[in-house]
Amino acid sequence: MRQVNVHEAKTHLSRLLGEVEGGEEIVIARAGKPVARLVPDNGERREPRKPGSMKGKIKILPGFDEYDEQIARDFGMLDIEE
């Protein structure tokens, strides 16, 4: 696995893609820290999600969406009372 910096990746993207098509993995780094990988596409595709597929599997309990003053205070939505 080879590592290149962002500038080199931008400058030589077509060449890097050719190497990836040949099976090589390439790491793109910013200031020496890896941030992304170019890897060959394995051709695997997921099935599209089906609306309603979780119907009956999720239960929302009563009070789920009721206002909770302590949570609002914890998230800074209210001033903290002393």
Buried (B, 14 or more C-beta within 10 A) or exposed (E): EEEBEEEBBEEEEEEBEEBBEEEBEBBBBEEEEEEEEBEEEEEEEEEEEEEEEEEEEEEEEEEEEEEEEEEEEEEEEEEEEE
